[in-house]
Amino acid sequence: MIDMNKRNVKKIFFLILVFFVGTVFCGAAPKTKVLVPKYASGSISITVSGKSYKYYPLSINEPSILTTRGPGKLKIITRGLLSSQDEERLNYSVYYRINGSKKVKVEFNSVKHDDKASFKDESLRLPSAGGNIMIELSRGEHTIELWNGSENSKIYARVLFTEIKEKKIDWISLSPMYPNEPVSLVTYEDVVSYYRYSSAKPLKVKITGPTTLRVLNRVEFDYRMKGKLNYRIEIKEDKKVKNTYMLCADHSDITRYKKDGKRTPGKANEIVISVPSGTHTYEIITLDKCSVLGRILFPKKDIKLEAF
C-alpha cells in the first residue's frame, strides 16, 4: 500500500514537472505574424511544399506600406515570375525603406525556378525561388515601405515579423525645451504629464548622446469623433529630417484628461530615437491637421548625459 502511494506521488510529481517545463518552453517560443500591406489591392497564392501562402505584388512607383511594433526581426520573402522552366535565371531588385529613412536597394541575381513552388493561378506560370531580406527592428512603432526595383519583372512579397523579448530598462521622463506647458493625463490613479504639439508647434528636446529617446504619442480626439485616426509624425535631428512614421490610434479606454472633458486622448504610439554621440536637438512634428500629446523618456543610466 505504501509502495503504491509512493508510485502515485512520483507519477503526479512527474506530470507536474512535464506540465511546468512545457509551459515554460511554450511561453518562451517567439511569436511570428504575417504583415499585410495597407491598402493592398489584391494578392496571389503560391503553394510551397503543399502549403498555400499569400504574396502581394510590389509596384515600381507606389510603395507597399506595412506597420508593426518592435523589437523583432523582419523577414521579407520576395519571388519573381518566370515564363518557363527553360527561361534563363532571373535578375531583379527590391527597394525598402524603414521609418522614412533612405531607400535601400537589394539585388537578387541568377534566381532559378523553385521546384517546390507553384502559383495557384497556373496562368501566372512559374514562381522563382524566394529571395530573403532580413531586418532587425528596435522597440517602438515602425513603418516599412517596399518597391519593385525592376521594370521588366513582376515581383511579389510576403513579410513575416517575429517578436524579440525586450530588454528591461529603467526609463525616466525628460522635459522638452518647447512647448513647456504640461497636460495632465490620468490612467487609473496615476497622473502623468504630457506635452501638446502640432505642425505649427513642434516638440523640441536637447540631449547628449549616445543614448535613446523613447517618445510616447497620443493623438487627441474630439469627444464626438469615433473610430481610429491615422496620423504622421516626423523626426528632425539638428534640423534635418531623420525619420517619418505612419501611425494609427483608437480612443484610449483607460486614460483621460485630468481637466479637459471635451477631448479624449488616443492610445499611445511609441517611437524610439537612437541618439548618436554629441549634443543634438530633436524636433517632433505632426504632418497632419491634428494635435498630439507627447511624453519623452530616456534610460536612467544616461542621466548624466541630460542637457537642457
N, C-alpha and C positions, 0 to 999 in steps of 0.2 A: 504493500500500500504506500509506504514511504517512498520507495523507488519510483512508483507511478507518479506520485506528486512531484518528485524531482524532475522527472521527464517532462511533465506538463509545464512546469515552471521554465525549464530550458527552452521548450518549444515557444512559449509565449515571449520569452526574452529574445529569442532568435527572430520571431516575427516582428517585434517592436524595432529591433535593430535594422532589419531589412527595410521596414517602412521608413525609418528615420534617414537611413543612407539614401534611399530612393528619393525622398523628399528633398534632401539637400542637393543631390545631383540634378534633379528636375528643376529646382529653383535656380540653380546656377547656370542652366542652359541659356545661351544667348537667344534673343528673340529676333527673328528675321521677318520683315514685311515687304510687300511689293508696293512701290511708289507709282501711282498713276498720274500722268501729266494733267495739269489743269487745262480745261477747255479742249480736251482730246476729241478730235472729230471722228475717230474710229480706231480700230485695232485689227490685227491679223492673228491667227492662231498657228503656232508652229508646234508640231509634235516631235518631241525628242525622247527617244527610247521608250515610246509608248505613252508618254505623258504629254498633255497639251498645255502650252503656255501662251499667254497673250504678249504680243510685241506691239510697239507703237511706232508709226512712221516718223522719221526726222526730216525736217524741212531745211532748205538752204537759207531761206530768208527769215522765217518766223521761228523763234525758239520753242522747244518743248519745255514747259516750266513745271518743276516739281518742288515740293517743300517737305521738310522733315525737321525733327528736333534731335540734336546730338546730345551726348557724344555717341559716335558709332562709325561703322565702316560702310561705305557706299560701293556697290558693285554695279557697274554699267555694262550690260551684255549687249553687244552690237552684232548684227548679222546683215550681210548684203544679199543681193539676189543674183543668182547665176541662171543663164538661159538653158544650159545643159551640162551634163557631167563632162563633156568633152571641151567645154569652154576653158580658156586659159584662166589661170589663177587671178583672183580679183584684188585690185588695189583700191583702197578708199580711205577717207579720213573723217574724223568726227571732231567737232569743237565742243568744249564745255566751259562753263563759267560758274563760279561759286560766289554768291552774295555780291554780284555786280562788279567783281574784280576783273582782271584782264582775261581775255579768252585764251584757252589753252588748246592747242591742236594736237591730236593723237592720230598717227598714221598706222594703217594696217596694210601690210604688203604680202603678196603671193598667198592670199587666203583661198583655200580649196573648199569644195563642196563637203558638207557634213553628211557622211553616210548614214548616221543615226537620226537625222532630222529631215522633216518634210513639211511643206505648207499644207494646211487643211484644205485650202483652195488650190487645187492642182494647177490651175491656170497661171499661178504665180511662178511656176516652175520649181527651182531648187534653192534652198537657203544655204548660205555659206556657213562655215564653221564659226563659232562665236568668238568675237574679239572682245576682251575684257578690259575695262578701265577701273582701277581700284583707287578710292579716295578716302582718306580718314577725315572725319568731321569732328570738330570740337563741340563742347556743350553749347546749348542755345539753339535758336531757330536758324534754319538755313534755306536759301533759295538756290536751286540748281537749274541751269539752262543748258539745253543741248541743241546742236545744229548738225545737219548733214554737211560735210565739207567737200563732197564730190558731186559735181553737176551731172555726171553720166551714170551715177549709181543710185539705186534705191536702197536706203539704209533703214533698218528697224532696230529699236532698242527696248530692252527690258531692264528695269532698275530695281535693285534689291538694297535694303538697308538693314544692317544688323547692329543692334544696340550694344554699347560697351558700358560696363559699370563705371559710374562716375567716381572720381577720387574725392574723398572728403576734404573740404576746405572750409576754414572759418572765415566768413565774409563780414566786413564792416561797411557801413554807409559812408559815402563821400558827397559832401555838399557841392553843388555846381557853382561856378563863378556867376552865372546868369542863366535863367532868372533865379532869384533867391527868395521867392515868396512860397513857402511850403503849403501844400494842400494835404490835409489830414484825412486818411482813409482808415476805416475800421474793419478789421477781419476778426470775427468772433469778439474777443475782448481786447485785442491788441490794436494800438493806434500807431500807424506808420506814416512818415512824411514822404510825399511825392512832390514833383515839381512840374508845373504845366508848361508845355512848349508847343510850338506850331511852326509853320513855314516862315512866318514873319519874326518869330521869337524863338530861335533855336536854343537848345540846352547846351551850355558851354562848360567844359571842365578842363582843368590843367593838372597834369600828373607826370611824375618822373618814373621812367621805366628802367629795366624791364619789369613788367607786371601785367596784370589782366584786369580789364574793366568788365563788369557784369551789369548790363542795363536791363531793368525790368520796365516794360512799356505797357500802359493801359490806355487804349483809345477811349475817348469819352462819348457816351451815348446820351442823347436827349431821352427823357423818360418815356416819350411817345414812340421812340424808334423800336422796331422789332427785328429779329433775325441777326445774322452776322454782318460784320463790316470788314471790308478789305482796305488796307492802307499800306503805304510805303514809307520806309524810314531810310534816310541817307546819313552816312557817317563821313565826316570830313576830318582828316588828320593834318593839322597845320595848314588849313585852308584848301587842301587837295582832297578830292573825293576818294575815299578808301573802299567803302562798301555800300551796297544798296540792298535792302531787304524787302520782300513782299510778304506782308503779314496779314493774318485774318483772326478776328476775335469775336466772341459772343459776349453777352452780358454776364458779369460775374454773379454767381449765386450766393457768394458768402462775403463779398467785400462791398462796402457802401461808403459814401461820404459822411464825414462827421457832422457837417453843417448844411451842405447843399442837397436839397431834396428834389431838385428839378433835373438832375442828371444821374446817370448810372455808370460806374467805371466798368470797363471791359475786363475780361480775363487777361492775366499777364502774359505777354510775349517776351521771351528772354533772348537777348543777343549778347554776344561776348566779343570784346575787342582785345586783340593782342597788342600790347604797348611795347615798342622796341626801346632800347637804351636811350637815355637822354630825356629832356623835358619836352612834352608835347601838349598841344591844345587840341581838344576834340570838340566838334560841333555835331549835335544830333538833331536832325531836322525831319519833319514830316513833309512829304511831297504832295500831300493831298489836302483838301479843304476840311480839315478836322483838327481838333486839339488832342494832345496826348499827354498823359501823366507819366513822368519818368522817375525812376529811382536808380541811383548808381551805387554799386558795391565794388570793393576790391579786397584782395586777400589781407587778412590781419597781419600776416607775417611781413607784408610790404609797407607797413605803416610808416616806417622811416623814410620811405620814398615820397610820401604825400607832399604835394606842393600847392600852394594857394596863389 
